[in-house]
Amino acid sequence: MSDDRQPGLFTGINDQNHVGYVGGSDTSKAAAVDVAPLTGAMRVRVFDWAARQRSGFTCDEAEIALTLKHQTCSARVRELVKLGFVVDSGERRATSSGRAARIYVLTDRRPS
């Protein structure tokens, strides 16, 4: 996928001027700034995988399928929610540890 095909996925959330981090945490901010150049590609990876999940997906499922750490994957899912590509379906499904988790689904919005 090229940058021009995915303007909403590659830009607009975690560039150097707008990184997501825990307020008041210098270590969280430093980590967010460090990973910012990679977040667009990771968002595309999560989005493309999510688009193939006919029954929606949980963060846990995405983490396992994409071999991403929880913090990395959940941040990318949250960004997809903020961008309007993904929503909480209101349904829940058990995680690999047996706990209930949100099932996310794609919205009708698609990258142009």
Phi and psi restraints in degrees (range 20) as a CNS / XPLOR table:
assign (resid 1 and name C) (resid 2 and name N)
       (resid 2 and name CA) (resid 2 and name C) 1.0 -100.0 20.0 2
assign (resid 2 and name N) (resid 2 and name CA)
       (resid 2 and name C) (resid 3 and name N) 1.0 161.1 20.0 2
assign (resid 2 and name C) (resid 3 and name N)
       (resid 3 and name CA) (resid 3 and name C) 1.0 -56.6 20.0 2
assign (resid 3 and name N) (resid 3 and name CA)
       (resid 3 and name C) (resid 4 and name N) 1.0 -40.3 20.0 2
assign (resid 3 and name C) (resid 4 and name N)
       (resid 4 and name CA) (resid 4 and name C) 1.0 -71.0 20.0 2
assign (resid 4 and name N) (resid 4 and name CA)
       (resid 4 and name C) (resid 5 and name N) 1.0 -22.7 20.0 2
assign (resid 4 and name C) (resid 5 and name N)
       (resid 5 and name CA) (resid 5 and name C) 1.0 -78.9 20.0 2
assign (resid 5 and name N) (resid 5 and name CA)
       (resid 5 and name C) (resid 6 and name N) 1.0 -21.5 20.0 2
assign (resid 5 and name C) (resid 6 and name N)
       (resid 6 and name CA) (resid 6 and name C) 1.0 -125.6 20.0 2
assign (resid 6 and name N) (resid 6 and name CA)
       (resid 6 and name C) (resid 7 and name N) 1.0 51.2 20.0 2
assign (resid 6 and name C) (resid 7 and name N)
       (resid 7 and name CA) (resid 7 and name C) 1.0 -59.8 20.0 2
assign (resid 7 and name N) (resid 7 and name CA)
       (resid 7 and name C) (resid 8 and name N) 1.0 -36.0 20.0 2
assign (resid 7 and name C) (resid 8 and name N)
       (resid 8 and name CA) (resid 8 and name C) 1.0 -77.5 20.0 2
assign (resid 8 and name N) (resid 8 and name CA)
       (resid 8 and name C) (resid 9 and name N) 1.0 -21.1 20.0 2
assign (resid 8 and name C) (resid 9 and name N)
       (resid 9 and name CA) (resid 9 and name C) 1.0 -90.1 20.0 2
assign (resid 9 and name N) (resid 9 and name CA)
       (resid 9 and name C) (resid 10 and name N) 1.0 -35.4 20.0 2
assign (resid 9 and name C) (resid 10 and name N)
       (resid 10 and name CA) (resid 10 and name C) 1.0 -84.6 20.0 2
assign (resid 10 and name N) (resid 10 and name CA)
       (resid 10 and name C) (resid 11 and name N) 1.0 -24.2 20.0 2
assign (resid 10 and name C) (resid 11 and name N)
       (resid 11 and name CA) (resid 11 and name C) 1.0 -131.5 20.0 2
assign (resid 11 and name N) (resid 11 and name CA)
       (resid 11 and name C) (resid 12 and name N) 1.0 167.0 20.0 2
assign (resid 11 and name C) (resid 12 and name N)
       (resid 12 and name CA) (resid 12 and name C) 1.0 99.4 20.0 2
assign (resid 12 and name N) (resid 12 and name CA)
       (resid 12 and name C) (resid 13 and name N) 1.0 -13.7 20.0 2
assign (resid 12 and name C) (resid 13 and name N)
       (resid 13 and name CA) (resid 13 and name C) 1.0 -117.1 20.0 2
assign (resid 13 and name N) (resid 13 and name CA)
       (resid 13 and name C) (resid 14 and name N) 1.0 -60.8 20.0 2
assign (resid 13 and name C) (resid 14 and name N)
       (resid 14 and name CA) (resid 14 and name C) 1.0 -118.4 20.0 2
assign (resid 14 and name N) (resid 14 and name CA)
       (resid 14 and name C) (resid 15 and name N) 1.0 57.9 20.0 2
assign (resid 14 and name C) (resid 15 and name N)
       (resid 15 and name CA) (resid 15 and name C) 1.0 -88.8 20.0 2
assign (resid 15 and name N) (resid 15 and name CA)
       (resid 15 and name C) (resid 16 and name N) 1.0 179.6 20.0 2
assign (resid 15 and name C) (resid 16 and name N)
       (resid 16 and name CA) (resid 16 and name C) 1.0 -60.8 20.0 2
assign (resid 16 and name N) (resid 16 and name CA)
       (resid 16 and name C) (resid 17 and name N) 1.0 -23.8 20.0 2
assign (resid 16 and name C) (resid 17 and name N)
       (resid 17 and name CA) (resid 17 and name C) 1.0 -91.4 20.0 2
assign (resid 17 and name N) (resid 17 and name CA)
       (resid 17 and name C) (resid 18 and name N) 1.0 -8.7 20.0 2
assign (resid 17 and name C) (resid 18 and name N)
       (resid 18 and name CA) (resid 18 and name C) 1.0 -148.1 20.0 2
assign (resid 18 and name N) (resid 18 and name CA)
       (resid 18 and name C) (resid 19 and name N) 1.0 74.9 20.0 2
assign (resid 18 and name C) (resid 19 and name N)
       (resid 19 and name CA) (resid 19 and name C) 1.0 -95.5 20.0 2
assign (resid 19 and name N) (resid 19 and name CA)
       (resid 19 and name C) (resid 20 and name N) 1.0 144.4 20.0 2
assign (resid 19 and name C) (resid 20 and name N)
       (resid 20 and name CA) (resid 20 and name C) 1.0 -89.7 20.0 2
assign (resid 20 and name N) (resid 20 and name CA)
       (resid 20 and name C) (resid 21 and name N) 1.0 127.5 20.0 2
assign (resid 20 and name C) (resid 21 and name N)
       (resid 21 and name CA) (resid 21 and name C) 1.0 -158.3 20.0 2
assign (resid 21 and name N) (resid 21 and name CA)
       (resid 21 and name C) (resid 22 and name N) 1.0 166.4 20.0 2
assign (resid 21 and name C) (resid 22 and name N)
       (resid 22 and name CA) (resid 22 and name C) 1.0 -74.1 20.0 2
assign (resid 22 and name N) (resid 22 and name CA)
       (resid 22 and name C) (resid 23 and name N) 1.0 119.8 20.0 2
assign (resid 22 and name C) (resid 23 and name N)
       (resid 23 and name CA) (resid 23 and name C) 1.0 -56.3 20.0 2
assign (resid 23 and name N) (resid 23 and name CA)
       (resid 23 and name C) (resid 24 and name N) 1.0 135.4 20.0 2
assign (resid 23 and name C) (resid 24 and name N)
       (resid 24 and name CA) (resid 24 and name C) 1.0 82.9 20.0 2
assign (resid 24 and name N) (resid 24 and name CA)
       (resid 24 and name C) (resid 25 and name N) 1.0 -0.3 20.0 2
assign (resid 24 and name C) (resid 25 and name N)
       (resid 25 and name CA) (resid 25 and name C) 1.0 -108.4 20.0 2
assign (resid 25 and name N) (resid 25 and name CA)
       (resid 25 and name C) (resid 26 and name N) 1.0 109.2 20.0 2
assign (resid 25 and name C) (resid 26 and name N)
       (resid 26 and name CA) (resid 26 and name C) 1.0 -65.4 20.0 2
assign (resid 26 and name N) (resid 26 and name CA)
       (resid 26 and name C) (resid 27 and name N) 1.0 -34.7 20.0 2
assign (resid 26 and name C) (resid 27 and name N)
       (resid 27 and name CA) (resid 27 and name C) 1.0 -71.5 20.0 2
assign (resid 27 and name N) (resid 27 and name CA)
       (resid 27 and name C) (resid 28 and name N) 1.0 -37.1 20.0 2
assign (resid 27 and name C) (resid 28 and name N)
       (resid 28 and name CA) (resid 28 and name C) 1.0 -65.1 20.0 2
assign (resid 28 and name N) (resid 28 and name CA)
       (resid 28 and name C) (resid 29 and name N) 1.0 -43.9 20.0 2
assign (resid 28 and name C) (resid 29 and name N)
       (resid 29 and name CA) (resid 29 and name C) 1.0 -63.9 20.0 2
assign (resid 29 and name N) (resid 29 and name CA)
       (resid 29 and name C) (resid 30 and name N) 1.0 -43.7 20.0 2
assign (resid 29 and name C) (resid 30 and name N)
       (resid 30 and name CA) (resid 30 and name C) 1.0 -61.0 20.0 2
assign (resid 30 and name N) (resid 30 and name CA)
       (resid 30 and name C) (resid 31 and name N) 1.0 -41.7 20.0 2
assign (resid 30 and name C) (resid 31 and name N)
       (resid 31 and name CA) (resid 31 and name C) 1.0 -65.7 20.0 2
assign (resid 31 and name N) (resid 31 and name CA)
       (resid 31 and name C) (resid 32 and name N) 1.0 -41.2 20.0 2
assign (resid 31 and name C) (resid 32 and name N)
       (resid 32 and name CA) (resid 32 and name C) 1.0 -64.3 20.0 2
assign (resid 32 and name N) (resid 32 and name CA)
       (resid 32 and name C) (resid 33 and name N) 1.0 -43.0 20.0 2
assign (resid 32 and name C) (resid 33 and name N)
       (resid 33 and name CA) (resid 33 and name C) 1.0 -64.1 20.0 2
assign (resid 33 and name N) (resid 33 and name CA)
       (resid 33 and name C) (resid 34 and name N) 1.0 -40.4 20.0 2
assign (resid 33 and name C) (resid 34 and name N)
       (resid 34 and name CA) (resid 34 and name C) 1.0 -63.3 20.0 2
assign (resid 34 and name N) (resid 34 and name CA)
       (resid 34 and name C) (resid 35 and name N) 1.0 -40.1 20.0 2
assign (resid 34 and name C) (resid 35 and name N)
       (resid 35 and name CA) (resid 35 and name C) 1.0 -89.5 20.0 2
assign (resid 35 and name N) (resid 35 and name CA)
       (resid 35 and name C) (resid 36 and name N) 1.0 -11.4 20.0 2
assign (resid 35 and name C) (resid 36 and name N)
       (resid 36 and name CA) (resid 36 and name C) 1.0 -49.5 20.0 2
assign (resid 36 and name N) (resid 36 and name CA)
       (resid 36 and name C) (resid 37 and name N) 1.0 -42.8 20.0 2
assign (resid 36 and name C) (resid 37 and name N)
       (resid 37 and name CA) (resid 37 and name C) 1.0 -63.6 20.0 2
assign (resid 37 and name N) (resid 37 and name CA)
       (resid 37 and name C) (resid 38 and name N) 1.0 -17.4 20.0 2
assign (resid 37 and name C) (resid 38 and name N)
       (resid 38 and name CA) (resid 38 and name C) 1.0 -100.2 20.0 2
assign (resid 38 and name N) (resid 38 and name CA)
       (resid 38 and name C) (resid 39 and name N) 1.0 -12.4 20.0 2
assign (resid 38 and name C) (resid 39 and name N)
       (resid 39 and name CA) (resid 39 and name C) 1.0 -66.8 20.0 2
assign (resid 39 and name N) (resid 39 and name CA)
       (resid 39 and name C) (resid 40 and name N) 1.0 -34.9 20.0 2
assign (resid 39 and name C) (resid 40 and name N)
       (resid 40 and name CA) (resid 40 and name C) 1.0 -59.9 20.0 2
assign (resid 40 and name N) (resid 40 and name CA)
       (resid 40 and name C) (resid 41 and name N) 1.0 -47.8 20.0 2
assign (resid 40 and name C) (resid 41 and name N)
       (resid 41 and name CA) (resid 41 and name C) 1.0 -64.8 20.0 2
assign (resid 41 and name N) (resid 41 and name CA)
       (resid 41 and name C) (resid 42 and name N) 1.0 -37.8 20.0 2
assign (resid 41 and name C) (resid 42 and name N)
       (resid 42 and name CA) (resid 42 and name C) 1.0 -67.0 20.0 2
assign (resid 42 and name N) (resid 42 and name CA)
       (resid 42 and name C) (resid 43 and name N) 1.0 -38.7 20.0 2
assign (resid 42 and name C) (resid 43 and name N)
       (resid 43 and name CA) (resid 43 and name C) 1.0 -60.9 20.0 2
assign (resid 43 and name N) (resid 43 and name CA)
       (resid 43 and name C) (resid 44 and name N) 1.0 -43.8 20.0 2
assign (resid 43 and name C) (resid 44 and name N)
       (resid 44 and name CA) (resid 44 and name C) 1.0 -61.3 20.0 2
assign (resid 44 and name N) (resid 44 and name CA)
       (resid 44 and name C) (resid 45 and name N) 1.0 -43.0 20.0 2
assign (resid 44 and name C) (resid 45 and name N)
       (resid 45 and name CA) (resid 45 and name C) 1.0 -60.7 20.0 2
assign (resid 45 and name N) (resid 45 and name CA)
       (resid 45 and name C) (resid 46 and name N) 1.0 -45.3 20.0 2
assign (resid 45 and name C) (resid 46 and name N)
       (resid 46 and name CA) (resid 46 and name C) 1.0 -65.9 20.0 2
assign (resid 46 and name N) (resid 46 and name CA)
       (resid 46 and name C) (resid 47 and name N) 1.0 -44.8 20.0 2
assign (resid 46 and name C) (resid 47 and name N)
       (resid 47 and name CA) (resid 47 and name C) 1.0 -59.6 20.0 2
assign (resid 47 and name N) (resid 47 and name CA)
       (resid 47 and name C) (resid 48 and name N) 1.0 -48.5 20.0 2
assign (resid 47 and name C) (resid 48 and name N)
       (resid 48 and name CA) (resid 48 and name C) 1.0 -60.8 20.0 2
assign (resid 48 and name N) (resid 48 and name CA)
       (resid 48 and name C) (resid 49 and name N) 1.0 -41.0 20.0 2
assign (resid 48 and name C) (resid 49 and name N)
       (resid 49 and name CA) (resid 49 and name C) 1.0 -66.0 20.0 2
assign (resid 49 and name N) (resid 49 and name CA)
       (resid 49 and name C) (resid 50 and name N) 1.0 -46.1 20.0 2
assign (resid 49 and name C) (resid 50 and name N)
       (resid 50 and name CA) (resid 50 and name C) 1.0 -59.9 20.0 2
assign (resid 50 and name N) (resid 50 and name CA)
       (resid 50 and name C) (resid 51 and name N) 1.0 -35.2 20.0 2
assign (resid 50 and name C) (resid 51 and name N)
       (resid 51 and name CA) (resid 51 and name C) 1.0 -64.3 20.0 2
assign (resid 51 and name N) (resid 51 and name CA)
       (resid 51 and name C) (resid 52 and name N) 1.0 -20.6 20.0 2
assign (resid 51 and name C) (resid 52 and name N)
       (resid 52 and name CA) (resid 52 and name C) 1.0 -93.6 20.0 2
assign (resid 52 and name N) (resid 52 and name CA)
       (resid 52 and name C) (resid 53 and name N) 1.0 -1.7 20.0 2
assign (resid 52 and name C) (resid 53 and name N)
       (resid 53 and name CA) (resid 53 and name C) 1.0 -93.8 20.0 2
assign (resid 53 and name N) (resid 53 and name CA)
       (resid 53 and name C) (resid 54 and name N) 1.0 97.4 20.0 2
assign (resid 53 and name C) (resid 54 and name N)
       (resid 54 and name CA) (resid 54 and name C) 1.0 -65.8 20.0 2
assign (resid 54 and name N) (resid 54 and name CA)
       (resid 54 and name C) (resid 55 and name N) 1.0 -25.5 20.0 2
assign (resid 54 and name C) (resid 55 and name N)
       (resid 55 and name CA) (resid 55 and name C) 1.0 -107.0 20.0 2
assign (resid 55 and name N) (resid 55 and name CA)
       (resid 55 and name C) (resid 56 and name N) 1.0 26.7 20.0 2
assign (resid 55 and name C) (resid 56 and name N)
       (resid 56 and name CA) (resid 56 and name C) 1.0 76.1 20.0 2
assign (resid 56 and name N) (resid 56 and name CA)
       (resid 56 and name C) (resid 57 and name N) 1.0 -172.2 20.0 2
assign (resid 56 and name C) (resid 57 and name N)
       (resid 57 and name CA) (resid 57 and name C) 1.0 -155.3 20.0 2
assign (resid 57 and name N) (resid 57 and name CA)
       (resid 57 and name C) (resid 58 and name N) 1.0 156.1 20.0 2
assign (resid 57 and name C) (resid 58 and name N)
       (resid 58 and name CA) (resid 58 and name C) 1.0 -106.7 20.0 2
assign (resid 58 and name N) (resid 58 and name CA)
       (resid 58 and name C) (resid 59 and name N) 1.0 161.3 20.0 2
assign (resid 58 and name C) (resid 59 and name N)
       (resid 59 and name CA) (resid 59 and name C) 1.0 -59.0 20.0 2
assign (resid 59 and name N) (resid 59 and name CA)
       (resid 59 and name C) (resid 60 and name N) 1.0 -39.8 20.0 2
assign (resid 59 and name C) (resid 60 and name N)
       (resid 60 and name CA) (resid 60 and name C) 1.0 -58.3 20.0 2
assign (resid 60 and name N) (resid 60 and name CA)
       (resid 60 and name C) (resid 61 and name N) 1.0 -44.8 20.0 2
assign (resid 60 and name C) (resid 61 and name N)
       (resid 61 and name CA) (resid 61 and name C) 1.0 -63.8 20.0 2
assign (resid 61 and name N) (resid 61 and name CA)
       (resid 61 and name C) (resid 62 and name N) 1.0 -42.2 20.0 2
assign (resid 61 and name C) (resid 62 and name N)
       (resid 62 and name CA) (resid 62 and name C) 1.0 -64.9 20.0 2
assign (resid 62 and name N) (resid 62 and name CA)
       (resid 62 and name C) (resid 63 and name N) 1.0 -43.2 20.0 2
assign (resid 62 and name C) (resid 63 and name N)
       (resid 63 and name CA) (resid 63 and name C) 1.0 -57.0 20.0 2
assign (resid 63 and name N) (resid 63 and name CA)
       (resid 63 and name C) (resid 64 and name N) 1.0 -46.0 20.0 2
assign (resid 63 and name C) (resid 64 and name N)
       (resid 64 and name CA) (resid 64 and name C) 1.0 -68.0 20.0 2
assign (resid 64 and name N) (resid 64 and name CA)
       (resid 64 and name C) (resid 65 and name N) 1.0 -49.0 20.0 2
assign (resid 64 and name C) (resid 65 and name N)
       (resid 65 and name CA) (resid 65 and name C) 1.0 -64.6 20.0 2
assign (resid 65 and name N) (resid 65 and name CA)
       (resid 65 and name C) (resid 66 and name N) 1.0 -36.7 20.0 2
assign (resid 65 and name C) (resid 66 and name N)
       (resid 66 and name CA) (resid 66 and name C) 1.0 -100.3 20.0 2
assign (resid 66 and name N) (resid 66 and name CA)
       (resid 66 and name C) (resid 67 and name N) 1.0 2.5 20.0 2
assign (resid 66 and name C) (resid 67 and name N)
       (resid 67 and name CA) (resid 67 and name C) 1.0 47.6 20.0 2
assign (resid 67 and name N) (resid 67 and name CA)
       (resid 67 and name C) (resid 68 and name N) 1.0 52.8 20.0 2
assign (resid 67 and name C) (resid 68 and name N)
       (resid 68 and name CA) (resid 68 and name C) 1.0 -110.8 20.0 2
assign (resid 68 and name N) (resid 68 and name CA)
       (resid 68 and name C) (resid 69 and name N) 1.0 149.5 20.0 2
assign (resid 68 and name C) (resid 69 and name N)
       (resid 69 and name CA) (resid 69 and name C) 1.0 -68.8 20.0 2
assign (resid 69 and name N) (resid 69 and name CA)
       (resid 69 and name C) (resid 70 and name N) 1.0 153.8 20.0 2
assign (resid 69 and name C) (resid 70 and name N)
       (resid 70 and name CA) (resid 70 and name C) 1.0 -54.9 20.0 2
assign (resid 70 and name N) (resid 70 and name CA)
       (resid 70 and name C) (resid 71 and name N) 1.0 -48.4 20.0 2
assign (resid 70 and name C) (resid 71 and name N)
       (resid 71 and name CA) (resid 71 and name C) 1.0 -60.8 20.0 2
assign (resid 71 and name N) (resid 71 and name CA)
       (resid 71 and name C) (resid 72 and name N) 1.0 -39.6 20.0 2
assign (resid 71 and name C) (resid 72 and name N)
       (resid 72 and name CA) (resid 72 and name C) 1.0 -67.8 20.0 2
assign (resid 72 and name N) (resid 72 and name CA)
       (resid 72 and name C) (resid 73 and name N) 1.0 -48.9 20.0 2
assign (resid 72 and name C) (resid 73 and name N)
       (resid 73 and name CA) (resid 73 and name C) 1.0 -68.0 20.0 2
assign (resid 73 and name N) (resid 73 and name CA)
       (resid 73 and name C) (resid 74 and name N) 1.0 -46.5 20.0 2
assign (resid 73 and name C) (resid 74 and name N)
       (resid 74 and name CA) (resid 74 and name C) 1.0 -64.4 20.0 2
assign (resid 74 and name N) (resid 74 and name CA)
       (resid 74 and name C) (resid 75 and name N) 1.0 -33.7 20.0 2
assign (resid 74 and name C) (resid 75 and name N)
       (resid 75 and name CA) (resid 75 and name C) 1.0 -66.1 20.0 2
assign (resid 75 and name N) (resid 75 and name CA)
       (resid 75 and name C) (resid 76 and name N) 1.0 -41.4 20.0 2
assign (resid 75 and name C) (resid 76 and name N)
       (resid 76 and name CA) (resid 76 and name C) 1.0 -68.2 20.0 2
assign (resid 76 and name N) (resid 76 and name CA)
       (resid 76 and name C) (resid 77 and name N) 1.0 -39.0 20.0 2
assign (resid 76 and name C) (resid 77 and name N)
       (resid 77 and name CA) (resid 77 and name C) 1.0 -63.1 20.0 2
assign (resid 77 and name N) (resid 77 and name CA)
       (resid 77 and name C) (resid 78 and name N) 1.0 -44.1 20.0 2
assign (resid 77 and name C) (resid 78 and name N)
       (resid 78 and name CA) (resid 78 and name C) 1.0 -59.9 20.0 2
assign (resid 78 and name N) (resid 78 and name CA)
       (resid 78 and name C) (resid 79 and name N) 1.0 -40.1 20.0 2
assign (resid 78 and name C) (resid 79 and name N)
       (resid 79 and name CA) (resid 79 and name C) 1.0 -64.0 20.0 2
assign (resid 79 and name N) (resid 79 and name CA)
       (resid 79 and name C) (resid 80 and name N) 1.0 -40.8 20.0 2
assign (resid 79 and name C) (resid 80 and name N)
       (resid 80 and name CA) (resid 80 and name C) 1.0 -62.8 20.0 2
assign (resid 80 and name N) (resid 80 and name CA)
       (resid 80 and name C) (resid 81 and name N) 1.0 -35.5 20.0 2
assign (resid 80 and name C) (resid 81 and name N)
       (resid 81 and name CA) (resid 81 and name C) 1.0 -64.1 20.0 2
assign (resid 81 and name N) (resid 81 and name CA)
       (resid 81 and name C) (resid 82 and name N) 1.0 -49.3 20.0 2
assign (resid 81 and name C) (resid 82 and name N)
       (resid 82 and name CA) (resid 82 and name C) 1.0 -60.5 20.0 2
assign (resid 82 and name N) (resid 82 and name CA)
       (resid 82 and name C) (resid 83 and name N) 1.0 -34.1 20.0 2
assign (resid 82 and name C) (resid 83 and name N)
       (resid 83 and name CA) (resid 83 and name C) 1.0 -79.3 20.0 2
assign (resid 83 and name N) (resid 83 and name CA)
       (resid 83 and name C) (resid 84 and name N) 1.0 -9.4 20.0 2
assign (resid 83 and name C) (resid 84 and name N)
       (resid 84 and name CA) (resid 84 and name C) 1.0 86.5 20.0 2
assign (resid 84 and name N) (resid 84 and name CA)
       (resid 84 and name C) (resid 85 and name N) 1.0 13.9 20.0 2
assign (resid 84 and name C) (resid 85 and name N)
       (resid 85 and name CA) (resid 85 and name C) 1.0 -90.5 20.0 2
assign (resid 85 and name N) (resid 85 and name CA)
       (resid 85 and name C) (resid 86 and name N) 1.0 -21.7 20.0 2
assign (resid 85 and name C) (resid 86 and name N)
       (resid 86 and name CA) (resid 86 and name C) 1.0 -137.4 20.0 2
assign (resid 86 and name N) (resid 86 and name CA)
       (resid 86 and name C) (resid 87 and name N) 1.0 144.6 20.0 2
assign (resid 86 and name C) (resid 87 and name N)
       (resid 87 and name CA) (resid 87 and name C) 1.0 -135.8 20.0 2
assign (resid 87 and name N) (resid 87 and name CA)
       (resid 87 and name C) (resid 88 and name N) 1.0 157.6 20.0 2
assign (resid 87 and name C) (resid 88 and name N)
       (resid 88 and name CA) (resid 88 and name C) 1.0 -72.7 20.0 2
assign (resid 88 and name N) (resid 88 and name CA)
       (resid 88 and name C) (resid 89 and name N) 1.0 124.0 20.0 2
assign (resid 88 and name C) (resid 89 and name N)
       (resid 89 and name CA) (resid 89 and name C) 1.0 -73.2 20.0 2
assign (resid 89 and name N) (resid 89 and name CA)
       (resid 89 and name C) (resid 90 and name N) 1.0 -14.5 20.0 2
assign (resid 89 and name C) (resid 90 and name N)
       (resid 90 and name CA) (resid 90 and name C) 1.0 89.8 20.0 2
assign (resid 90 and name N) (resid 90 and name CA)
       (resid 90 and name C) (resid 91 and name N) 1.0 -11.6 20.0 2
assign (resid 90 and name C) (resid 91 and name N)
       (resid 91 and name CA) (resid 91 and name C) 1.0 -95.0 20.0 2
assign (resid 91 and name N) (resid 91 and name CA)
       (resid 91 and name C) (resid 92 and name N) 1.0 163.0 20.0 2
assign (resid 91 and name C) (resid 92 and name N)
       (resid 92 and name CA) (resid 92 and name C) 1.0 -131.1 20.0 2
assign (resid 92 and name N) (resid 92 and name CA)
       (resid 92 and name C) (resid 93 and name N) 1.0 151.7 20.0 2
assign (resid 92 and name C) (resid 93 and name N)
       (resid 93 and name CA) (resid 93 and name C) 1.0 -142.6 20.0 2
assign (resid 93 and name N) (resid 93 and name CA)
       (resid 93 and name C) (resid 94 and name N) 1.0 149.6 20.0 2
assign (resid 93 and name C) (resid 94 and name N)
       (resid 94 and name CA) (resid 94 and name C) 1.0 -69.0 20.0 2
assign (resid 94 and name N) (resid 94 and name CA)
       (resid 94 and name C) (resid 95 and name N) 1.0 140.8 20.0 2
assign (resid 94 and name C) (resid 95 and name N)
       (resid 95 and name CA) (resid 95 and name C) 1.0 -83.3 20.0 2
assign (resid 95 and name N) (resid 95 and name CA)
       (resid 95 and name C) (resid 96 and name N) 1.0 -179.9 20.0 2
assign (resid 95 and name C) (resid 96 and name N)
       (resid 96 and name CA) (resid 96 and name C) 1.0 -64.1 20.0 2
assign (resid 96 and name N) (resid 96 and name CA)
       (resid 96 and name C) (resid 97 and name N) 1.0 -20.5 20.0 2
assign (resid 96 and name C) (resid 97 and name N)
       (resid 97 and name CA) (resid 97 and name C) 1.0 -95.7 20.0 2
assign (resid 97 and name N) (resid 97 and name CA)
       (resid 97 and name C) (resid 98 and name N) 1.0 3.2 20.0 2
assign (resid 97 and name C) (resid 98 and name N)
       (resid 98 and name CA) (resid 98 and name C) 1.0 90.2 20.0 2
assign (resid 98 and name N) (resid 98 and name CA)
       (resid 98 and name C) (resid 99 and name N) 1.0 1.0 20.0 2
assign (resid 98 and name C) (resid 99 and name N)
       (resid 99 and name CA) (resid 99 and name C) 1.0 -87.7 20.0 2
assign (resid 99 and name N) (resid 99 and name CA)
       (resid 99 and name C) (resid 100 and name N) 1.0 152.0 20.0 2
assign (resid 99 and name C) (resid 100 and name N)
       (resid 100 and name CA) (resid 100 and name C) 1.0 -71.7 20.0 2
assign (resid 100 and name N) (resid 100 and name CA)
       (resid 100 and name C) (resid 101 and name N) 1.0 138.0 20.0 2
assign (resid 100 and name C) (resid 101 and name N)
       (resid 101 and name CA) (resid 101 and name C) 1.0 -136.0 20.0 2
assign (resid 101 and name N) (resid 101 and name CA)
       (resid 101 and name C) (resid 102 and name N) 1.0 150.9 20.0 2
assign (resid 101 and name C) (resid 102 and name N)
       (resid 102 and name CA) (resid 102 and name C) 1.0 -59.9 20.0 2
assign (resid 102 and name N) (resid 102 and name CA)
       (resid 102 and name C) (resid 103 and name N) 1.0 142.1 20.0 2
assign (resid 102 and name C) (resid 103 and name N)
       (resid 103 and name CA) (resid 103 and name C) 1.0 -102.9 20.0 2
assign (resid 103 and name N) (resid 103 and name CA)
       (resid 103 and name C) (resid 104 and name N) 1.0 118.5 20.0 2
assign (resid 103 and name C) (resid 104 and name N)
       (resid 104 and name CA) (resid 104 and name C) 1.0 -94.6 20.0 2
assign (resid 104 and name N) (resid 104 and name CA)
       (resid 104 and name C) (resid 105 and name N) 1.0 147.9 20.0 2
assign (resid 104 and name C) (resid 105 and name N)
       (resid 105 and name CA) (resid 105 and name C) 1.0 -134.2 20.0 2
assign (resid 105 and name N) (resid 105 and name CA)
       (resid 105 and name C) (resid 106 and name N) 1.0 155.8 20.0 2
assign (resid 105 and name C) (resid 106 and name N)
       (resid 106 and name CA) (resid 106 and name C) 1.0 -74.9 20.0 2
assign (resid 106 and name N) (resid 106 and name CA)
       (resid 106 and name C) (resid 107 and name N) 1.0 147.3 20.0 2
assign (resid 106 and name C) (resid 107 and name N)
       (resid 107 and name CA) (resid 107 and name C) 1.0 -86.1 20.0 2
assign (resid 107 and name N) (resid 107 and name CA)
       (resid 107 and name C) (resid 108 and name N) 1.0 -175.4 20.0 2
assign (resid 107 and name C) (resid 108 and name N)
       (resid 108 and name CA) (resid 108 and name C) 1.0 -77.5 20.0 2
assign (resid 108 and name N) (resid 108 and name CA)
       (resid 108 and name C) (resid 109 and name N) 1.0 -12.8 20.0 2
assign (resid 108 and name C) (resid 109 and name N)
       (resid 109 and name CA) (resid 109 and name C) 1.0 -70.4 20.0 2
assign (resid 109 and name N) (resid 109 and name CA)
       (resid 109 and name C) (resid 110 and name N) 1.0 131.4 20.0 2
assign (resid 109 and name C) (resid 110 and name N)
       (resid 110 and name CA) (resid 110 and name C) 1.0 -128.0 20.0 2
assign (resid 110 and name N) (resid 110 and name CA)
       (resid 110 and name C) (resid 111 and name N) 1.0 146.0 20.0 2
assign (resid 110 and name C) (resid 111 and name N)
       (resid 111 and name CA) (resid 111 and name C) 1.0 -60.1 20.0 2
assign (resid 111 and name N) (resid 111 and name CA)
       (resid 111 and name C) (resid 112 and name N) 1.0 142.1 20.0 2
